Amino acid sequence: MQLTKETFRKEELKQQEGAYTIGNGYMHIRGSLDFQLPFAPQNEVYWRMPANVTVEEARHPYSKWGCYIPGIVGNHPLLNEEMVNLPYPCGISLSINDVPWVFQEEEICEFRQILHMDTSEYEYEFTILHASGHIHVHTVRCCDWDDPHVLIQQISVTAESDVMLKLSCFVDMDVTTNGYQHFTERYASVQDAGMEVVVTTDAGCAAAIVQQLETSAGLTKGEQQDGCIALDVHAEKQLYVERRSSIWTTLDDNDPLSA
């Protein structure tokens, strides 16, 4: 059984993200696209007032990344204790011939989005209408059922012409929850084929994300910006990456953060 959508409309994204959410009882990831969308910033700060949610006018009308672990909370000045949106572990961006590609609705076709309900896998693909020729993007991600701390993401990019591709795999620590930034401490490091992020919330909860990338393409340390660390994958015409995230918190019985 699967849930499938074969049209892209940015007005429907946020609604779809809820329907395509995956999880394994430990972690939960909203069914969003992993590209930074120019019309949906993830670090917007604003005051969300206590109100009747049935009549509240929603912010972020287009898209919102979400990575949640029940029990990892923060203290909102007005909304009190709330579950915190953790650093987003699945972020990707693409450059073609050293030019950053910006996701635009009019520049893609053959969009398809699938939630595989039997395996709890979330999949999406689309084709970029680039001046050099078509470029196909396909991603699959799932929360592991054997090890509930593990999130697996597979990404493939294929161009029909000879172009240089650069895929940046990043973790975004700058995400907000209900327009509020709950992280009081942030630590990040990048190794040869992996990244590590540790954050502490204003309620004293801590979470760590440790990632490893497997690819046959070239791999280099990406540009580090405020809130984001990245590893860049370089290839000509075609590339494939498997990205494994291991996520732990101070609520876990075998918590490595307390070691």
Backbone as CSV, one residue per row, in Angstrom:
resi,resn,N_x,N_y,N_z,CA_x,CA_y,CA_z,C_x,C_y,C_z
1,MET,0.850,-1.192,0.000,0.000,0.000,0.000,0.881,1.236,0.000
2,GLN,0.509,2.251,-0.764,1.302,3.468,-0.801,0.433,4.682,-1.062
3,LEU,0.941,5.809,-0.640,0.316,7.110,-0.873,1.166,7.827,-1.912
4,THR,0.561,8.230,-3.028,1.321,8.780,-4.155,0.730,10.111,-4.602
5,LYS,1.629,11.038,-4.943,1.221,12.307,-5.540,2.163,12.595,-6.692
6,GLU,1.614,12.985,-7.838,2.426,13.166,-9.041,2.331,14.578,-9.610
7,THR,1.942,15.517,-8.793,1.953,16.924,-9.200,2.622,17.735,-8.088
8,PHE,3.300,18.814,-8.489,3.952,19.683,-7.515,3.244,21.022,-7.480
9,ARG,2.748,21.383,-6.295,2.188,22.704,-6.057,2.681,23.157,-4.684
10,LYS,3.390,24.272,-4.665,3.973,24.700,-3.397,2.897,25.028,-2.367
11,GLU,1.693,25.381,-2.821,0.611,25.680,-1.904,0.152,24.441,-1.136
12,GLU,0.483,23.259,-1.636,0.040,22.010,-0.999,1.151,21.326,-0.209
13,LEU,2.351,21.886,-0.227,3.501,21.208,0.370,3.325,20.925,1.861
14,LYS,2.972,21.931,2.626,2.927,21.763,4.074,1.881,20.731,4.476
15,GLN,0.766,20.725,3.767,-0.277,19.736,4.034,0.231,18.331,3.726
16,GLN,0.957,18.186,2.607,1.501,16.879,2.233,2.556,16.409,3.218
17,GLU,3.345,17.335,3.753,4.433,16.959,4.658,3.911,16.226,5.889
18,GLY,2.747,16.622,6.366,2.151,15.907,7.491,1.724,14.505,7.101
19,ALA,1.108,14.381,5.927,0.617,13.076,5.473,1.753,12.113,5.169
20,TYR,2.917,12.630,4.719,4.037,11.787,4.308,5.102,11.640,5.403
21,THR,4.765,12.011,6.630,5.693,11.869,7.747,6.031,10.403,7.991
22,ILE,7.302,10.120,8.299,7.726,8.772,8.643,8.252,8.743,10.074
23,GLY,8.291,7.541,10.662,8.807,7.394,12.011,8.904,5.927,12.371
24,ASN,9.538,5.662,13.506,9.695,4.274,13.939,9.391,4.096,15.426
25,GLY,8.686,5.063,15.996,8.373,5.006,17.417,9.363,5.758,18.280
26,TYR,10.554,6.015,17.732,11.571,6.795,18.460,11.699,8.186,17.861
27,MET,11.936,8.254,16.556,12.075,9.545,15.879,10.994,9.698,14.816
28,HIS,10.742,10.936,14.448,9.728,11.235,13.447,10.244,12.355,12.551
29,ILE,10.135,12.154,11.225,10.645,13.110,10.240,9.496,13.507,9.314
30,ARG,9.243,14.810,9.218,8.180,15.269,8.327,8.528,14.939,6.867
31,GLY,7.492,14.712,6.069,7.678,14.334,4.672,7.891,15.528,3.769
32,SER,8.955,16.267,4.028,9.262,17.473,3.252,10.324,17.173,2.203
33,LEU,10.500,18.108,1.276,11.641,18.052,0.376,12.881,18.463,1.159
34,ASP,14.032,17.929,0.775,15.253,18.180,1.535,16.035,19.384,1.025
35,PHE,15.561,19.980,-0.060,16.211,21.164,-0.621,15.719,22.417,0.103
36,GLN,16.613,23.390,0.258,16.201,24.673,0.803,15.336,25.385,-0.230
37,LEU,14.111,25.673,0.135,13.182,26.309,-0.785,13.227,27.819,-0.575
38,PRO,13.410,28.590,-1.640,13.556,30.041,-1.484,12.314,30.715,-0.920
39,PHE,11.182,30.050,-1.034,9.933,30.641,-0.555,9.549,30.118,0.838
40,ALA,10.451,29.362,1.508,10.120,28.798,2.819,11.350,28.764,3.722
41,PRO,11.775,29.909,4.274,12.930,29.900,5.184,12.624,29.090,6.435
42,GLN,13.638,28.361,6.926,13.440,27.478,8.073,13.882,28.102,9.396
43,ASN,14.483,29.271,9.344,15.001,29.892,10.572,14.239,31.162,10.942
44,GLU,13.034,31.306,10.438,12.250,32.510,10.728,11.909,32.583,12.212
45,VAL,12.104,33.761,12.797,11.812,33.992,14.207,10.621,34.941,14.307
46,TYR,9.645,34.556,15.103,8.451,35.390,15.285,7.791,34.979,16.602
47,TRP,6.853,35.777,17.051,6.120,35.454,18.263,4.818,34.771,17.899
48,ARG,4.675,33.526,18.354,3.400,32.835,18.214,2.652,32.966,19.536
49,MET,1.492,33.611,19.487,0.757,33.921,20.698,-0.201,32.788,21.055
50,PRO,-0.452,32.568,22.352,-1.477,31.596,22.738,-2.822,32.021,22.170
51,ALA,-3.457,31.108,21.454,-4.715,31.457,20.782,-5.463,30.181,20.442
52,ASN,-6.627,30.345,19.933,-7.429,29.232,19.437,-6.819,28.765,18.122
53,VAL,-6.237,27.548,18.093,-5.509,27.105,16.908,-6.420,26.879,15.716
54,THR,-7.725,26.753,15.951,-8.648,26.538,14.824,-8.877,27.806,14.020
55,VAL,-8.592,28.955,14.612,-8.786,30.211,13.892,-7.467,30.941,13.663
56,GLU,-6.381,30.388,14.194,-5.073,31.029,14.044,-4.629,31.003,12.591
57,GLU,-4.115,32.105,12.114,-3.560,32.159,10.763,-2.143,31.603,10.790
58,ALA,-1.933,30.491,10.079,-0.656,29.768,10.169,0.466,30.539,9.504
59,ARG,1.654,30.500,10.137,2.858,30.988,9.500,3.414,29.868,8.633
60,HIS,4.472,30.124,7.913,5.063,29.118,7.023,3.988,28.461,6.165
61,PRO,3.356,29.201,5.275,2.264,28.606,4.499,2.727,27.557,3.497
62,TYR,4.044,27.418,3.279,4.501,26.513,2.228,5.175,25.244,2.745
63,SER,6.170,25.347,3.606,6.916,24.144,3.979,7.622,24.349,5.314
64,LYS,7.753,23.243,6.066,8.487,23.288,7.330,9.178,21.958,7.569
65,TRP,10.517,22.005,7.668,11.263,20.813,8.046,10.900,20.426,9.474
66,GLY,10.996,19.129,9.758,10.694,18.689,11.115,11.374,17.386,11.463
67,CYS,12.120,17.383,12.557,12.742,16.176,13.113,12.452,16.207,14.615
68,TYR,11.677,15.236,15.087,11.200,15.272,16.464,11.461,13.951,17.178
69,ILE,11.818,14.062,18.455,11.905,12.916,19.343,11.083,13.258,20.585
70,PRO,10.014,12.510,20.854,9.177,12.815,22.015,9.992,12.878,23.301
71,GLY,9.726,13.911,24.090,10.433,14.105,25.352,11.539,15.125,25.285
72,ILE,12.019,15.434,24.076,13.039,16.473,23.915,12.300,17.793,23.736
73,VAL,12.332,18.606,24.780,11.471,19.784,24.845,12.290,21.048,25.091
74,GLY,11.602,22.176,24.922,12.162,23.477,25.238,11.115,24.314,25.942
75,ASN,11.550,25.435,26.497,10.642,26.317,27.229,10.350,27.555,26.388
76,HIS,9.127,27.663,25.904,8.714,28.833,25.131,8.197,29.895,26.097
77,PRO,8.568,31.163,25.905,8.150,32.210,26.847,6.635,32.359,26.978
78,LEU,5.890,32.016,25.919,4.438,32.177,25.947,3.681,30.855,25.894
79,LEU,4.229,29.874,25.166,3.535,28.602,24.980,3.961,27.548,25.993
80,ASN,4.870,27.926,26.898,5.384,27.021,27.929,6.187,25.884,27.304
81,GLU,6.146,24.700,27.904,6.970,23.591,27.425,6.425,23.042,26.114
82,GLU,7.318,22.861,25.120,6.894,22.319,23.841,7.979,21.401,23.280
83,MET,7.550,20.422,22.471,8.504,19.529,21.827,9.308,20.322,20.803
84,VAL,10.625,20.100,20.804,11.530,20.926,20.009,11.787,20.295,18.641
85,ASN,11.805,21.142,17.632,12.220,20.751,16.284,13.747,20.655,16.286
86,LEU,14.281,19.428,16.159,15.722,19.198,16.246,16.426,19.607,14.956
87,PRO,17.765,19.744,14.978,18.501,20.061,13.744,18.100,19.116,12.618
88,TYR,17.880,19.693,11.438,17.380,18.881,10.330,18.532,18.081,9.732
89,PRO,18.457,16.728,9.754,19.601,15.908,9.352,19.655,15.545,7.877
90,CYS,18.664,15.955,7.081,18.551,15.471,5.694,18.766,16.556,4.641
91,GLY,19.251,17.724,5.025,19.359,18.826,4.078,20.323,18.547,2.931
92,ILE,19.915,18.926,1.713,20.781,18.800,0.541,20.628,20.034,-0.347
93,SER,21.721,20.380,-1.024,21.682,21.430,-2.043,22.541,20.979,-3.210
94,LEU,22.251,21.506,-4.391,22.885,21.031,-5.621,23.486,22.199,-6.393
95,SER,24.699,21.976,-6.900,25.315,22.919,-7.837,25.587,22.196,-9.147
96,ILE,25.361,22.902,-10.260,25.575,22.348,-11.596,26.586,23.223,-12.310
97,ASN,27.725,22.637,-12.672,28.824,23.404,-13.273,29.194,24.602,-12.405
98,ASP,29.297,24.356,-11.096,29.707,25.348,-10.093,28.704,26.475,-9.895
99,VAL,27.490,26.314,-10.403,26.440,27.315,-10.201,25.372,26.709,-9.295
100,PRO,25.109,27.319,-8.128,24.082,26.775,-7.238,22.722,26.717,-7.926
101,TRP,22.067,25.563,-7.790,20.727,25.419,-8.355,19.697,25.781,-7.296
102,VAL,18.754,26.635,-7.666,17.702,27.083,-6.752,16.385,26.420,-7.160
103,PHE,15.752,25.772,-6.215,14.506,25.059,-6.503,13.420,26.051,-6.915
104,GLN,12.929,25.872,-8.128,11.839,26.699,-8.652,10.809,25.783,-9.306
105,GLU,9.559,26.029,-9.003,8.487,25.159,-9.505,8.470,25.076,-11.018
106,GLU,8.752,26.185,-11.691,8.684,26.211,-13.148,9.882,25.541,-13.811
107,GLU,10.885,25.140,-13.022,12.081,24.526,-13.587,12.164,23.026,-13.320
108,ILE,11.063,22.424,-12.878,11.054,20.982,-12.657,9.873,20.352,-13.383
109,CYS,9.994,19.060,-13.660,8.891,18.293,-14.242,8.991,16.860,-13.721
110,GLU,8.022,16.051,-14.056,7.991,14.631,-13.674,8.155,14.447,-12.175
111,PHE,7.495,15.313,-11.423,7.559,15.230,-9.963,6.696,14.067,-9.474
112,ARG,7.238,13.311,-8.524,6.481,12.215,-7.920,6.908,12.045,-6.471
113,GLN,5.939,11.811,-5.612,6.154,11.699,-4.185,5.404,10.459,-3.695
114,ILE,6.102,9.576,-2.938,5.495,8.314,-2.524,5.801,8.048,-1.058
115,LEU,4.775,7.635,-0.318,4.953,7.082,1.017,4.629,5.590,0.931
116,HIS,5.639,4.751,1.138,5.453,3.305,1.136,5.020,2.886,2.542
117,MET,3.757,2.599,2.698,3.230,2.335,4.038,3.681,0.996,4.595
118,ASP,4.006,0.033,3.729,4.424,-1.272,4.231,5.847,-1.240,4.782
119,THR,6.685,-0.360,4.244,8.081,-0.278,4.704,8.387,1.037,5.428
120,SER,7.433,1.959,5.480,7.621,3.278,6.082,8.777,4.036,5.428
121,GLU,8.859,3.931,4.089,9.861,4.679,3.327,9.200,5.868,2.640
122,TYR,9.896,6.983,2.663,9.424,8.181,1.971,10.333,8.425,0.771
123,GLU,9.749,8.602,-0.398,10.499,8.706,-1.649,9.959,9.874,-2.467
124,TYR,10.859,10.609,-3.104,10.411,11.598,-4.079,11.453,11.731,-5.183
125,GLU,10.997,12.164,-6.337,11.880,12.349,-7.486,11.312,13.440,-8.383
126,PHE,12.194,14.052,-9.154,11.784,15.066,-10.129,12.914,15.247,-11.129
127,THR,12.602,15.903,-12.219,13.588,16.196,-13.251,13.775,17.702,-13.354
128,ILE,15.040,18.134,-13.354,15.372,19.552,-13.488,15.495,19.902,-14.967
129,LEU,14.821,20.951,-15.388,14.907,21.432,-16.766,16.061,22.425,-16.843
130,HIS,17.274,21.891,-17.029,18.475,22.715,-17.021,18.905,23.034,-18.442
131,ALA,19.618,24.149,-18.617,20.064,24.554,-19.956,20.978,23.515,-20.592
132,SER,21.710,22.758,-19.775,22.623,21.744,-20.299,21.921,20.440,-20.655
133,GLY,20.656,20.309,-20.247,19.903,19.075,-20.448,19.201,18.676,-19.165
134,HIS,18.405,17.646,-19.229,17.639,17.218,-18.070,18.543,16.565,-17.019
135,ILE,18.210,16.808,-15.746,18.925,16.217,-14.617,17.890,15.624,-13.682
136,HIS,18.036,14.329,-13.408,17.046,13.614,-12.594,17.537,13.483,-11.158
137,VAL,16.668,13.797,-10.208,16.965,13.721,-8.780,16.019,12.714,-8.144
138,HIS,16.572,11.806,-7.350,15.753,10.782,-6.694,16.275,10.568,-5.273
139,THR,15.383,10.609,-4.286,15.788,10.377,-2.904,14.812,9.424,-2.231
140,VAL,15.356,8.640,-1.305,14.560,7.747,-0.457,15.096,7.873,0.957
141,ARG,14.202,7.913,1.937,14.671,7.892,3.309,13.725,7.054,4.168
142,CYS,14.296,6.482,5.228,13.499,5.672,6.141,14.128,5.698,7.527
143,CYS,13.309,5.522,8.541,13.770,5.354,9.911,13.906,3.858,10.158
144,ASP,15.088,3.443,10.565,15.373,2.019,10.741,14.509,1.428,11.859
145,TRP,13.941,0.235,11.592,13.139,-0.436,12.607,13.990,-1.339,13.492
146,ASP,15.117,-1.837,12.976,15.994,-2.684,13.790,16.773,-1.867,14.813
147,ASP,17.234,-0.690,14.405,17.911,0.230,15.312,17.161,1.559,15.247
148,PRO,16.297,1.853,16.204,15.438,3.046,16.128,16.190,4.362,16.145
149,HIS,17.489,4.347,16.439,18.285,5.578,16.454,18.793,5.961,15.061
150,VAL,18.593,5.106,14.060,19.223,5.281,12.750,18.211,5.768,11.710
151,LEU,18.630,6.797,10.971,17.893,7.327,9.828,18.747,7.142,8.585
152,ILE,18.179,6.556,7.531,18.910,6.275,6.299,18.335,7.114,5.167
153,GLN,19.209,7.769,4.425,18.815,8.604,3.280,19.672,8.228,2.080
154,GLN,19.034,7.936,0.960,19.732,7.613,-0.285,19.389,8.664,-1.326
155,ILE,20.437,9.198,-1.980,20.262,10.296,-2.940,20.998,9.941,-4.224
156,SER,20.321,10.075,-5.351,20.988,9.897,-6.639,20.644,11.077,-7.549
157,VAL,21.647,11.538,-8.283,21.484,12.636,-9.247,22.115,12.175,-10.553
158,THR,21.360,12.242,-11.651,21.839,11.775,-12.947,21.550,12.831,-14.007
159,ALA,22.587,13.237,-14.737,22.441,14.219,-15.819,22.553,13.512,-17.164
160,GLU,21.790,13.997,-18.148,21.840,13.372,-19.466,22.995,13.908,-20.305
161,SER,23.659,14.951,-19.841,24.814,15.509,-20.549,26.000,15.577,-19.592
162,ASP,27.168,15.878,-20.120,28.389,15.921,-19.307,28.463,17.237,-18.537
163,VAL,28.027,17.202,-17.295,28.099,18.379,-16.424,28.769,17.969,-15.116
164,MET,29.318,18.950,-14.420,29.890,18.718,-13.104,28.811,18.944,-12.050
165,LEU,28.656,17.959,-11.193,27.640,18.013,-10.149,28.314,18.145,-8.785
166,LYS,27.737,18.948,-7.921,28.178,19.015,-6.529,26.943,18.965,-5.647
167,LEU,26.888,17.948,-4.810,25.782,17.786,-3.880,26.291,18.065,-2.472
168,SER,25.721,19.056,-1.815,26.082,19.368,-0.433,25.072,18.717,0.505
169,CYS,25.573,17.854,1.376,24.742,17.218,2.396,24.977,17.960,3.711
170,PHE,23.953,18.593,4.237,24.162,19.438,5.406,23.168,19.122,6.521
171,VAL,23.565,19.502,7.722,22.699,19.457,8.902,22.413,20.903,9.296
172,ASP,21.143,21.236,9.437,20.749,22.612,9.734,20.397,22.736,11.213
173,MET,21.237,23.456,11.959,21.001,23.689,13.389,20.244,24.992,13.640
174,ASP,19.874,25.679,12.581,19.264,27.002,12.714,17.745,26.950,12.642
175,VAL,17.169,25.738,12.596,15.711,25.618,12.513,15.066,26.123,13.801
176,THR,13.847,26.595,13.682,13.114,27.094,14.841,11.888,26.223,15.109
177,THR,11.317,26.409,16.291,10.087,25.722,16.692,9.050,26.777,17.022
178,ASN,7.958,26.813,16.254,6.937,27.843,16.458,7.550,29.242,16.474
179,GLY,8.546,29.454,15.602,9.171,30.762,15.483,10.143,31.109,16.592
180,TYR,10.522,30.123,17.423,11.397,30.396,18.558,12.636,29.507,18.486
181,GLN,13.806,30.067,18.833,15.049,29.307,18.820,15.327,28.793,20.236
182,HIS,15.222,27.457,20.406,15.372,26.846,21.723,16.794,26.397,22.030
183,PHE,17.702,26.401,21.044,19.039,25.863,21.288,19.916,26.904,21.980
184,THR,20.391,26.555,23.160,21.272,27.453,23.910,22.743,27.121,23.680
185,GLU,23.023,25.874,23.277,24.395,25.458,22.961,24.366,24.643,21.680
186,ARG,25.355,24.878,20.806,25.459,24.142,19.544,26.921,23.802,19.287
187,TYR,27.161,22.543,18.992,28.513,22.085,18.664,28.443,21.331,17.348
188,ALA,29.429,21.558,16.472,29.444,20.875,15.176,30.879,20.600,14.757
189,SER,31.083,19.435,14.136,32.398,19.109,13.584,32.205,18.278,12.327
190,VAL,33.187,18.362,11.421,33.155,17.637,10.155,34.423,16.804,10.046
191,GLN,34.270,15.511,9.749,35.402,14.630,9.514,35.483,14.309,8.019
192,ASP,36.336,13.347,7.667,36.542,13.012,6.256,35.260,12.557,5.579
193,ALA,34.478,11.741,6.242,33.261,11.215,5.618,32.083,11.257,6.575
194,GLY,32.109,12.212,7.503,31.031,12.272,8.467,30.929,13.625,9.144
195,MET,29.845,13.794,9.864,29.578,15.032,10.584,28.994,14.683,11.945
196,GLU,29.177,15.590,12.896,28.591,15.420,14.225,28.029,16.748,14.692
197,VAL,26.819,16.697,15.225,26.148,17.883,15.744,25.600,17.550,17.124
198,VAL,25.792,18.452,18.086,25.217,18.303,19.418,24.558,19.628,19.791
199,VAL,23.310,19.559,20.239,22.599,20.767,20.665,22.006,20.543,22.051
200,THR,21.881,21.631,22.809,21.232,21.615,24.114,20.118,22.642,24.089
201,THR,18.948,22.259,24.600,17.806,23.168,24.595,17.762,23.977,25.887
202,ASP,16.885,24.990,25.895,16.739,25.835,27.079,16.014,25.122,28.217
203,ALA,15.589,23.866,27.996,15.030,23.048,29.070,16.038,22.025,29.582
204,GLY,17.293,22.084,29.063,18.344,21.194,29.526,18.413,19.861,28.809
205,CYS,17.600,19.659,27.779,17.672,18.432,26.983,18.791,18.569,25.948
206,ALA,19.456,17.463,25.637,20.510,17.471,24.631,20.265,16.367,23.621
207,ALA,20.673,16.624,22.385,20.545,15.645,21.306,21.800,15.689,20.454
208,ALA,22.225,14.512,19.993,23.407,14.399,19.135,23.028,13.695,17.849
209,ILE,23.550,14.201,16.727,23.372,13.583,15.417,24.756,13.297,14.848
210,VAL,25.036,12.025,14.601,26.311,11.609,14.024,26.027,10.995,12.660
211,GLN,26.669,11.511,11.610,26.395,11.070,10.246,27.628,10.477,9.582
212,GLN,27.367,9.495,8.713,28.391,8.933,7.848,27.852,8.914,6.416
213,LEU,28.705,9.291,5.457,28.341,9.280,4.051,29.139,8.209,3.322
214,GLU,28.461,7.447,2.472,29.117,6.461,1.622,28.851,6.832,0.170
215,THR,29.926,6.986,-0.604,29.798,7.356,-2.005,31.081,6.978,-2.740
216,SER,30.948,6.705,-4.020,32.132,6.431,-4.839,32.679,7.703,-5.463
217,ALA,31.978,8.809,-5.272,32.403,10.089,-5.836,33.362,10.791,-4.879
218,GLY,33.914,11.928,-5.319,34.807,12.698,-4.470,34.065,13.354,-3.326
219,LEU,34.713,13.435,-2.167,34.066,13.949,-0.965,34.977,14.972,-0.299
220,THR,34.463,16.174,-0.055,35.256,17.227,0.587,34.407,17.936,1.636
221,LYS,35.084,18.617,2.537,34.391,19.402,3.542,33.712,20.586,2.887
222,GLY,32.432,20.772,3.210,31.669,21.856,2.612,31.833,23.160,3.361
223,GLU,31.279,24.197,2.810,31.330,25.515,3.436,30.458,25.521,4.678
224,GLN,31.015,26.001,5.794,30.271,26.055,7.040,29.709,27.452,7.218
225,GLN,28.386,27.495,7.340,27.700,28.760,7.525,27.013,28.741,8.876
226,ASP,26.444,29.893,9.254,25.750,29.975,10.535,24.647,28.928,10.587
227,GLY,24.765,28.019,11.541,23.720,27.034,11.736,23.835,25.787,10.891
228,CYS,24.743,25.733,9.908,24.822,24.584,9.007,26.265,24.098,8.873
229,ILE,26.439,22.773,8.856,27.702,22.167,8.461,27.410,21.223,7.312
230,ALA,28.418,20.976,6.442,28.136,20.217,5.233,29.343,19.419,4.774
231,LEU,29.049,18.346,4.024,30.033,17.615,3.242,29.590,17.681,1.790
232,ASP,30.546,17.939,0.880,30.238,18.085,-0.538,30.662,16.834,-1.309
233,VAL,29.793,16.378,-2.189,30.072,15.229,-3.045,30.206,15.737,-4.477
234,HIS,31.346,15.425,-5.126,31.626,15.914,-6.474,31.639,14.737,-7.450
235,ALA,31.025,14.928,-8.608,31.049,13.880,-9.633,30.682,14.486,-10.974
236,GLU,31.065,13.773,-12.030,30.697,14.189,-13.385,29.533,13.340,-13.866
237,LYS,28.439,14.010,-14.184,27.258,13.414,-14.822,26.374,12.600,-13.885
238,GLN,26.946,11.874,-12.936,26.123,11.022,-12.088,26.764,10.860,-10.711
239,LEU,25.925,10.870,-9.665,26.434,10.615,-8.321,25.360,9.923,-7.488
240,TYR,25.853,9.184,-6.492,24.974,8.470,-5.562,25.577,8.573,-4.164
241,VAL,24.737,8.840,-3.185,25.177,8.972,-1.799,24.214,8.209,-0.899
242,GLU,24.774,7.456,0.040,23.969,6.907,1.134,24.431,7.575,2.416
243,ARG,23.485,8.100,3.124,23.768,8.913,4.311,23.067,8.275,5.515
244,ARG,23.840,7.950,6.529,23.285,7.333,7.732,23.465,8.272,8.920
245,SER,22.348,8.569,9.560,22.369,9.417,10.750,22.043,8.568,11.969
246,SER,22.841,8.717,13.010,22.575,8.083,14.298,22.233,9.190,15.288
247,ILE,21.043,9.113,15.859,20.537,10.200,16.700,20.332,9.686,18.124
248,TRP,20.903,10.409,19.091,20.813,10.047,20.497,20.420,11.275,21.309
249,THR,19.796,11.033,22.462,19.424,12.132,23.355,19.745,11.761,24.797
250,THR,19.632,12.743,25.668,19.881,12.519,27.096,18.776,11.694,27.744
251,LEU,17.718,11.384,27.032,16.661,10.535,27.569,16.930,9.051,27.330
252,ASP,17.926,8.735,26.507,18.195,7.348,26.162,18.864,6.612,27.317
253,ASP,18.561,5.312,27.437,19.147,4.497,28.499,20.670,4.416,28.359
254,ASN,21.137,4.189,27.154,22.586,4.123,26.888,23.029,5.413,26.223
255,ASP,22.900,6.498,26.925,23.133,7.831,26.387,24.638,8.106,26.228
256,PRO,25.150,8.182,24.984,26.577,8.489,24.798,26.932,9.927,25.183
257,LEU,25.932,10.803,25.314,26.206,12.197,25.644,26.694,12.344,27.084
258,SER,26.361,11.362,27.930,26.770,11.451,29.335,28.103,10.756,29.577
259,ALA,28.657,10.137,28.498,29.926,9.411,28.669,31.089,10.391,28.816
